[in-house]
């Protein structure tokens, strides 16, 4: 980031802009496409490796998670190159603590990724996924009904 980027982030802090919005702005300035109203907490790791492609929609919330858009696991084994695949996160998505979203995954609108999940495949809209590997466990509307009961 350039000095002007740091100054702008400091200006946002002085103006009282919440840290999750400042973090989103920091990642925007590093080249990640992030929609409006998205919260990115301090403990989030978004892949900034040159060649990575991550898109995050509007009104998302990312908490303590990692989003990886590359795989360099075979670089030390042989003469293999790093593989890059884009990651797309839709609108109104919540990603829980310690979740990991791997390269090539698309998370569609209104999805919830449970804490500690490892997302290896696409997540359908309006779906709650959890586990390692992450699997659908219910629809968001079912979670809402369950929470309203309690």
C-alpha positions, 0 to 999 in steps of 0.5 A: 500500500502507498502512504496515501492509502495509510493516510486515508485509513487513518482518516477513516479511523479519526472520522469514527468509521468502524474497524471492520469497514476500515479493514474492508477498505484496506483489502480493497486498496490491495486489489480485492473486490469487496462490495458495500456494507461488508464487515471484515474483522481484524483476524481475517486472512484474505489471500493477497498472493499475486495472481489470486482473485477474490470477490466478496459481495455486499453486506457480508460478515467475515470473522476470523476466517481465511480465504485462499485463492491459490495452491502451492502445495506441490511446489516443493515436491517437483517442478509444479507451478502454483495453481490459482482459481477465483473465489466468489462470495455472494451478497449477505454471506456470513463466514464463521470463526476459523472457517477456511474457504479454498480456491475455486469455491463460489458461495452464493447469496445469503449463505452461512458458513459455520465456525471451523468449516473447511469449504471445498465445494460451492455453497448454494444460496440460502444454505447453512454449511458446516464441518470438515469438509463443509456440508449443507446442514439446513436452509437459512430459513430453518435456522431462523425458525430454530432460533426464534423457538429458543 
